[in-house]
Amino acid sequence: MNIEPIVMLIAGCGSIAAGFAIVLFRSEFAARNKKNIEASIVGKLFPGFGERSTPGKMIPVGVISVIVGITLIVRSISA
């Protein structure tokens, strides 16, 4: 029995769930990213860099995560 398709299916479902969560809670994710960037070395070297993390920029990240999840599920079914 090959376990790889099962793992790919679970990873695909997780990726889709993460993508939906990112889109639904994009303002919280953007605020967390902003705080993380400002606390990191990049935030110290480039003041104001964290301001670039906006809720609108979280939507493409969520969409890409969903696309990757669908791709994983399709490949797991065809494997």
N, C-alpha and C positions, 0 to 999 in steps of 0.2 A: 504494500500500500504506500502510495506516494503522498507525503504530507505537504508538499510545496503548494498545491492548489488550495488547500485548506488555510494555510498561513496567508497566502495572497488574498483570499476572500476576506479573512478577518482584517487584514491590513487595509484593504479597500473600503470596508465598512467603517473602519476607524477614521480613515482619511475623509470620507464623505461626512461623517458626524463632525469632525473637526472643522471642515469647511463651512458647514451650516452654522456651527457655533461662532466661528470668526465673523461671518456675515451678520448674524443676529446680535452679537455682542461687540460689534466693531468699535463703538466708542470706548468701551472698557479696555479692549485690546490696544487701541491707539494710546490711551492714557498710560497704560502699563509700559508700552514700548517707549513712550516719551520719557518716563521716569527712568527706565533702564538705560536709555541712551545718554541721558544727562548724568547718570551716576558712573558711566563707563569712561574709559580713557578718551574715546572719540568725543564724548560730550565735553570733556575738559579741554581737549585740543581745539574743538570747533564749537564755541558757544552758540546756542541757537539751533544746532543741528537737530535736536529733538523735536523742534517745532514742525519739522517736515512730516512727522508721523501723524497723519490725520485719519479720521474715520473713513473718508472716501478712498484712501489708499488701501484700506483693509479689505474692501470688496474684491478687487482682483486676486488677492491672496486666497480668499475663501473660494472663489470660483476655480482657481487653479487646483486647489486641494480637492475639490469635488471632481474635477476632470481626472486627476490622477487616481482618485478612488474608483471612478467608473472604469478607467483603463485597467486597473488591477483586478477588478471583479470580472471583467470580460476575459482577461487573460487567464484567470483562474478557472473559469468555466470552460474555456477552450483547451486548457492543458490536459 
